[in-house]
């Protein structure tokens, strides 16, 4: 039996959004936090940090295959 959750017919096919608690500001500059606890940034806006996190997650997913 697999440990991964099953997708129901009504579930969205899109990936769930990333965790917003990984985005934070330090002294007015925006960063995202990796699972390893590393701050990545700085970014001028929260939106830029979110986009940076999305790119980072896409890159990590590619390299883990």
N, C-alpha and C positions, 0 to 999 in steps of 0.2 A: 504494500500500500504506500502511496506517495505522501510525503509531508506537505507538498505544495497545495494551496487552496484551489478548489475547482472553480471554474468560471461558469456562472449561471447564464442562461439564455438572455436574461434581461440586463446583465452587467454590461457596462461600457467596455468597448474594445480598446479604448485609449488608455495609456498608462496613467496611473494616479499622479496627481501633482506632487512635486517634491515637498518635503517638510519645511514649512515656512519658519520654524524655530531655528533653522540653520542659517538664516539671514539676520544680521544684526549690525548696529552702528557703533563705532568707537570714535569718539571725538569728531563726530559729524561726517565720518567716512564709512562706507558700507563694505561689509565682508560677508563671506559665507564660511561655514564651518564644515570640515570634512569629518568622516567617521572617526578618523584618527585623532581628531581634536585640533587640527591645523586651521588657522584663519587664513583664508585666501582673499586677497584684495590689495589695495583698496579700490573701491568703485565709487564714482561720484554720486550715484543715486541707488535707491533700493531696487528699482527696475533693472539697472545695469548689473547689480549683484545677483539678482534672480536669473538673468540671462547668462551670466558667467557660471552660475551653479548648473544650469541646464546643459551648457556646453561641457562642463567638467564631467557631469554624470554620463553624458553620451560618450565621451572619450573613455571613461573608466569601463563602461559597458562593452565597448568595442575591444578593449585590450584584455578583457577577462574571458573572451570567447576562446 
